[in-house]
Amino acid sequence: MLLELSTIYELTLRRIRDEATEPEESGLQIIEIVLCATKYLYLDELQHTLATEEGDNKFHAEDYYKQKEILARTGGLLTIENDQIVIFIHHTVDEYLNQQKVYHEYFNDGHLRLTRKYLAYVSFTTFKKPRKRMDQLRLHQQYPFLRYAAHRLGYHVSKCITTKSITIREATTFLEKNVPLASLQVIASKILTIPSADRMDVFLRQSSTLHLAIL
């Protein structure tokens, strides 16, 4: 990477950090989410992540970041394409941010912060209620980040272990306590004992929204 680009990106990160009055309001938080995500995020997925904090039990619409605000806070490092996918303005931005020194300085606890957000998101009270199939479809439209958060929570926990943000024992306790993945096996064992024509209806009645998102 050209030295000039590295200098520009470093100055931009410093400016973003210095402009924030509170760490949680920093554009670095936005960049961190995009950087640590395992796929390209859609704008509404990013917005839901930003609006969720540890301890939340419901979605707070008043904390919703608008598109212009996201772009303004990230110093020109992000762009939003026509299909509403959020990406870095150039591949060299991603390369620079993933350099060990840069990542360690600005985003070293990124996966831990994301894990806490994702846990809060999948733990919303509304997801713990059994729902009909059509309700599930509407819920995924209303909560666009649910599927990613449910599927990828384990990945981000594993990254926390790699960076020694948490221990393996803490991670195991964390997942067993908060994410009822094991209960899927119990539901499945019950379903297999009934006629196949009735299995889907029984599954939907006995599953929470989180279970279906995981599947």
N, C-alpha and C positions, 0 to 999 in steps of 0.2 A: 504494500500500500504506500502511496506517495506520502512523504512527510507533510506536505501541505494539507492533505486531507485529514491526517491524524490530528494536526494542530487545530484545524477548523472544528473537528468533532469534539476535541477536548474542550475548547473554549465554549462550544455550544452547551455541553454538559454542565460546565461550571456555571454558565449563565442561567440555565434552567434551575439548577440547585439554589443559586443565590436569590432568584426571583421569588421563590416560594416562602410564604410566611410561616407555614406549617409543613412538616415532612409529608403528611398524608395528602397535601394539596399540590405537591410537586409534580411537574410533568415527568420526572424520573419514574414515578410510580406507573404512569401510563406506558412509558417505554419498557419498563421492567416486565409488565404483563405481556406485551407483544414479543419481547425477547425470549421469555421463558416458556411461552405457550408451545405446545407440541404440534400445532397446526396454525395456518393463517386464520385469524379471527375475523368474523364479521363485525361490523360496527356495533350492532345491537348486543352482541356477545361481550364486547369490550365495555360497553356502557353499563351493562348489568354487573360486570365484575367490579368496575370502579365504584358503583353505587352500593356495594356490599362490603361490610366490615365484620370483623370477628365479633361474635355475640349477637348478631342480627338474627331475628326469628321471622322476619318478613322483609319484602322488598320495599325500599324507601325511594319512591319516585322523586322526592325533592332533591335527592343527591345525584340525579341523572345528569351526566355530562353531555352537553350538546356537541355536535360535530365540530363546529367552529372553535369551541373551547378546547377540545382535545388537540386540534392542530395548533392552536395558539400556544398552548402550554408545552408543546414538545419541540419548539424551536426549529421547525422545518424538517425534522428528522423522519417524520411520518407523513404518509399520504393515504388517502382513501380512494380506491379505484371505483369505477362505475358500478361494479357489482357489489359495492359496499364492503369489500375486503380491505382490512387495514394492513399496510405493509410499510417497510422502511423505504425512504425515498430512493435509495440506491443500495445495491448489495454490499458496497464497501462500508456502509453504516453498520450492518449486521456483523461483518467481519471485524470491524473495529471494536464494537461493544463486547464481542466474545473473546477478545484478547484477555489473557489471564489477569494482567495488572488492572485493566479497566473494569473487568467484571468484578474482581475482588473489591475494588474501591467503591463501586456504585451499586452493584446488584448481588452481592455475596449472599444475602439472606432472601433473595427473591423468591425461591421456591418455598421457603417457610412462610413468607407473607401470603403467597398465593394459596398454599395449603389451607391456611386459616380462613381465607376468603371463600375458597371452594367448599370447605366444611360448613361454613355458615350458610352458604347458598343451598346446598343439598339438605340442610337441616331446617329449612323454612317449615313452619307449622303446616302449611297447606299441602306439602308433599307427603305428609305422613298419613293422609286419609286415603282409603280405597276409592278408586274412581272407575267410571265406565270408560269404554274405549274411546268414545267421542270426546269425553272430558279430557282424556289424555292428550289428544291431538290439539285441543284448544289450549291446554296448559303449556305444551311445548312452544306454542306460538306466543303465549304470554310471558313465558320464562325461557328465552332462547338459549341461555347458557346452561340449562339443566343437564342436557345430555353430555356436554363436554365435561362439566364439573363432576358428574357421577362416574364417567368412564376414566377420567385422567387423574383423579384424586390420588390413587395409589402410585402413579408415576411420580407425581410431585413429592409425595412422602419419601419415595426411594431416593430422589435427588437430595432431599434434606439429610438423609442418612449418609449419602456420599460426601456431602459438604460438612458433615458432622454438626449440622444444626440441631439434630436430635439423634438419640441412640436407637438401635434396633428394638430394644425393649420398649422404649417410649413410643415408637411408631406402632408396634403391635398393639399396645394398650390403647393407643389413640384410635386405631381403626376398629378394634373390637368394641370399643365403647360407643363410638359415634356413627359407624357405617354398618348397617345390618345386612351385609352381604351374605353371611352364613345362613340367614333365615330363608334365602332363596332355595337352598337345598331342602329345607323342611317343607316349603310350599310345593316344590317339585315332586317330592315323595308322595304327597297327598294326591296330587293331580294324577299321577300314574295309576292310582287305584280306581279311577272312575272312567266311564265310557269316553272315548276320544271326542265324540261330538259335543260333550259338555265341558271339556277341559279348559277351553279358553275363557268361558264365562266364570268358571270357578277361579281360575288364575287371576282374572281381573278383580274379582271380589276380595281375594285374600292378599293382593299385592298392593303395596304403597306406590305412589308416583315414583319414588326413588328407585324401587326395584325395577320398574319398567324402563326407566331411563338407563339403568345399568345394562339391561338386556339390549 
